[in-house]
Amino acid sequence: MPDIAAVKAALAGQRIETPSWGYGNSGTRFKVFAQAGVPRTPREKLDDAAKVHEFTGIAPKVSLHIPWDKVDDYEGLRTYAKERGVELGAINSNTFQDDDYKLGSVCHPDPKVRSKAVDHLLECVDIMDATGSKDLKLWFADGTNYPGQDDIVARQDRLAESLATVYERLGDDQRLLLEYKFFEPAFYTTDVPDWGTSYLQCLKLGHKAQVVVDTGHHAPGTNIEFIVATLLREGKLGGFDFNSRFYADDDLMVGSADPFQLFRILHEVAKNGGFKPETNVAFMLDQCHNIEAKIPAVIRSVMNVQEATAKALLVDLDALVAAQREGDVLGANLVLMDAYNTDVRPLLRELREEQGLNPDPVSAYAASGWQERIVAERVGGEQAGWGA
């Protein structure tokens, strides 16, 4: 049976990165819904992220999105974050909100457009130097809508050439994390549509390039835990973007509709050493909260990952391996189901109390008065949202 003290120690060391854009206004493809109290500046986003960490204890990093979080003084932003008990995490690029990128960015047939996109990615590395960020996270909307629109192989060559330029600019302790998405906004071919394409590009680049698994970027029925296990086996799992796929994107809370899938994924992470510091897997949220309150939704998302992790750590691996060796199909499955069906909330409440935290982060935030304060104070100016 798992050692509860060891499980608690692993949970105490867990770190989940939250996205700056998760605190801003967002919506469906048809409408962006504004909420009172939404941040207007990157600093106000950090203020909200600091509250998530204050009440959960395991969310000390904040991902930035450039140019949405562009500022004149990144070292000052880094200091501001530190003063609030958080730090700046991955730097996310944006090569999908410019008219020049209608036919692609790093895969565009025009070398001038490709050069513009690469310059932006190099700018992001400069920002990493100033913020102390270690990860450059790339997602490309590049692709085609019609057969014959462009040469599929040529686009892969352009992608490889562009990525190689950026890779060479990275420092020794920095990484390039390449995300994938199987469709949208390109509907005939997508230039990085799956984990295999991302893996092949990263493999060619070198050890500082790894794959990001966005849990929302897969076709229905895809066995994401197989992908995770395989990438861990190859040493190429750089991180996660956690969310749910029911928008075919990243707009619903992780574990909100299929918590069993999240458990299965994190079981593979736990079993294959993915929680060890030396493996360096980044556990990040990539979510936009459209109709629900922002900060409570992020807190709930962090807790969902935490609960799934606790269950994954409770799997009796000795019993599981024994059943697998004996060919005991139902017995092996039962070992997993026993862990999944365990109510881990008392364990996590106990852990939070031991850490000096309120055992109920959601209620603690509601009672803190922060939501009422930001609604009253954040009046005027332009709220952050898609494109800002």
Secondary structure, 3 states (H helix, E strand, C coil): CCCHHHHHHHHHCCCCEEEHHHHCEEECCCCEECCCCCCCCHHHHHHHHHHHHHHHCCCCEEEEECCCCCCCCHHHHHHHHHHCCCEEEEEECCCCCCHHHCCCCCCCCCHHHHHHHHHHHHHHHHHHHHHCCCEEEECCCCEECCCCCCCHHHHHHHHHHHHHHHHHHCCCCCEEEECCCCCCCCCCEECCCCHHHHHHHHHHHCCCEEEEEECCCCCCCCCHHHHHHHHHHHCCEEEEEECECCCCCCCECCCCCCHHHHHHHHHHHHHCCCCCHHHCCEEEECCCCCCCCHHHHHHHHHHHHHHHHHHHHCCCHHHHHHHHHCCCHHHHHHHHHHHHCCCCHHHHHHHHHHCCCCCCHHHHHHHHCHHHHHHHHCCCCCCCECCC
